[in-house]
Amino acid sequence: MHAFEQYAARIAHVGQSLGLSGDQIQTLLTPDRVIQKTLSVDLSTGHQELSAYRVQFNNARGPYKGGIRFHPAADLDEVKALAAMMAIKCAVVGIPFGGGKGGVMVDPKKLTPEDLEGIARAWARGFADDIGPLVDVPAPDVYTTAHLMDVMVDEYTKLKPELGAQASATFTGKTVAHGGIEGRDTATAMGGVFVLEAYMAEHALDPNDMRVAVHGFGNAGATVAKLLYDRGFDIVGIADSKSALMSEEALDPYVFDAAKQSGKTLIEAAQGHVGLEIGTPDEVLTMDADILVPAALDNVIAPGKGVAEELTAKIILELANGPTTAPADALLEARHIAVLPDVLANAGGVAVSYLEWEQNMHGATLGREAVNSRLKEIMTQAWHDVSEHARVHSVSFRSAAYALGVKRILNLR
Ligand code: GLU
């Protein structure tokens, strides 16, 4: 099933339970605008023409909002699904944004830092007339960083001098030195931790009894591993795109994050550590653990591949977008596994993007502590709304989150 088909399956399901009309379903399935461009860039390997997209899905609640990803699989179908999910996500956490997403089909692992900057500049030039602080506000996503947002703002500002200081409100997730907000770097993981804590408090679960496996060791994965470690959880497995490290005794994610930052692979970082088992990345998905955090790409928890059938975790905290396929939803529900869904669990990133945007538009500055406490309020409120809906209607947290998001987008009572 392609990404957009999965989104459509979830909308069909929610449409039935909310009794939506055909027109309402069509609104949720039809992007307002799909913009496709070819970016001409001179890379270190020579000249290239790259396919680039911006999908502006729905702005019923405010400007289109969502990241730009650089990835070989970032085709139009995927970007469209991700844009639609952004609209749901922003509605679930109650921020006044709609849904959008951008992408460039390119393999960032084959590029130099200068190449990435060149592509970022080309994207900003290519889409400058389609975005704006009150129109469409991009941000980082898979393989795009705060630095690349700074580069995009730099290019965009040259083309839109009339916007003055508000030009920087067109992109969020910038570095703090360039108009970004404290705490945006850890916001996705932190938001997920707040949701997990709220769930655990409701079920009287103790972090000290919890073994966690984290799939993906980029910004979200490494940060969540460290935040959970600080709170007394045992991190028993981590994985990046090449390998996994697993340990019955639990491991210290700070050590491995520091090693990765210094350019080492996880396997190199594992040298000299006793009791570590090395495996393929996907082994962490099914290893013995209480909580699984998919924090990499989509479709990793799917039936047929064995993962949805075999995983041992009782709680899944979805920090990635779309890690669980629609067919896996029913299977996990039948297995009584609590899925804290992406449109809630990873919404901390865009929630803090909203605080950054507000700061750029109105000039007030929040420190890290104030950002985290606003984030906690936003995520805890969203959790209560979702869990209440799930309880009252006896549905999964994903169905509840989609229902809540859809009701807010369509302005239903
Ligand atoms: N790319 C992130 C997401 O998928 C953040 C989007 C944003 O901050 O606009 O939620």
Boltz pocket constraint, residues with backbone or C-beta under 6 A from the ligand:
constraints:
  - pocket:
      binder: B
      contacts: [[A, 65], [A, 66], [A, 67], [A, 68], [A, 137], [A, 138], [A, 139], [A, 140], [A, 141], [A, 142], [A, 172], [A, 173], [A, 321], [A, 346], [A, 347], [A, 349], [A, 350], [A, 351], [A, 353]]
      max_distance: 6.0
